[in-house]
């Protein structure tokens, strides 16, 4: 997930177990860049976090159709983001990984993390004491309650 404002970008993500409970989360501030760079870096940051905490079997949901398509070799990777994709490919080779596209409304906890990275201009990894907003959004997901954006 990413948040952009002009050319200032941030990303974020949430790692959940197969029951939908949060096991880790992150937000990252990337500074200046494009939305495609931020989406790619957020995917890389999420994969790095999973590797660090020992998660090897991963189903990634990205709300960037382009990132999902790049992962599945449907498009040539632009040279401007190739450095990130080399690292993504390297990490992916050691993981049982599936990447799929979802609409942003189905990715609300990650969207909330990206917003936090953007607004605070900080990087942070959560391994416990998760922000109540993402806990609540993950709970809505587990219950099958839709989330509607109001902004």
N, C-alpha and C positions, 0 to 999 in steps of 0.2 A: 504494500500500500504506500501511497505517497501523498504529500501535500505540497502544492506549489503556490507561489505568490510572486508573480513576475518571473524572475529566474532564480529565486531562492527556493530550494527544495529540501524535503525531509522524507523519511520513510519510517515504517514501523511494522511490527508483526506480533502475532500471538501463536505460541506453540501449545496445542491442546492434545490431551490423550484421546484414545478412541471412544471415550464416553463424553467428550466435550469439555472436560475440566482443564483449566489452564495450568500448565506446568512451567511456562516461561513466557516472557514478553520482552519487547525491546522497542525503543524509538531511537532514531539517528537523525542528526542534522547534517546535511551534505553541503550546505552553502549554495553557491551558484551552480546551475546545471539545468538540464532538461528533465521533463517528466519521464522520458524513457531511461535516462541515466538513473534517476531516483528509483524507478520501479525495478530496474536491474540490480542496483545496489541493495535495495531492500530484500530482494530475493537472495542475494549473496549473503547479506547479514543474517537472514533467517536460517539459511543452510549452515553457516558457520556456528550459529548458536546451537542448532540441533546437534552438530558434530561435537561441540564442547560439552554438552550435557549427556552425550551418549545415545541420542536418538538416531537410529539408522534407517528405519522404515518410515517414510514420510509421504503424506498426501498434501501437496501444497495447493492452496487456492489463491490465485492472484486475480485482482480485478483489472489487470491490464491484459487485454486481448493480445496485444502485440508481444508482451513478454511470454505468454503461454505459447504463441505461435513461434517465437524465436527458439524457445526451449525444444519444440517439436520439429525444428529445422524447416519450418514452412517459409521462412524468409531469411535472406542473408542478413547477418548482423552488421549494423552500421559501424564503421570504423571508430566513431566517437564513443561507443560503449563496448568495443571489443575487449578492452583490458578487463572489464568486469566479467564478461562472458567466458573468457578463458578460465578464470577462477571458478565460475559457476560450473562449467563443464568438468573441470578437474575434481571438484568436490562431488559432483553428481556421479562420477564414475565409481565412487566408493560407497554410494548409498542406494537403498531400494527406494526409488523416488518416482512419484507420479505428480505431474503438474497439470492443473486444469484451470480454466477461466470461470470466474463467477462475477456477478454484478456487484457493485460496491455495497449495495444494501445487504448483501449476504456476507460481507466482509467487515462488518461494523466494528468489531473489536480492533482489528488491524488499522482501520481508518482512524479510530480514536487515538491509537498510539502514534500514528503519523502526524496527526494534528498536534499532539503533545510535543513531538520533536520539532515541529515547525514553530509553535508558539514559544517554547522555552529555548530554542536553539541549543539543545543539549543532546548528548547521547546517554542512554541509560538502559541497563539490562535488569529485568526483574526475575528473580528465581523464587521469590516468596513475597508476601505482603503486596499482592497485586492491587492496582488502583481499583476502587469500587466500581467505577464506570465500566471497565472492561469485564469485571466479574459479572456485573448485571447483564451486559450484552451477551456474554457467553451463556448465562443462565437462560436468557430468552431464546437463544439458539437451541439449547438442549430441550426446552419445553415446546419448541416448534412455533413460538410466537413471532410473527413478523416484526421487523424493525423498520420504521418509516423515518426518513430524514426530514427534519423540519427547517433546514437551512439551505 
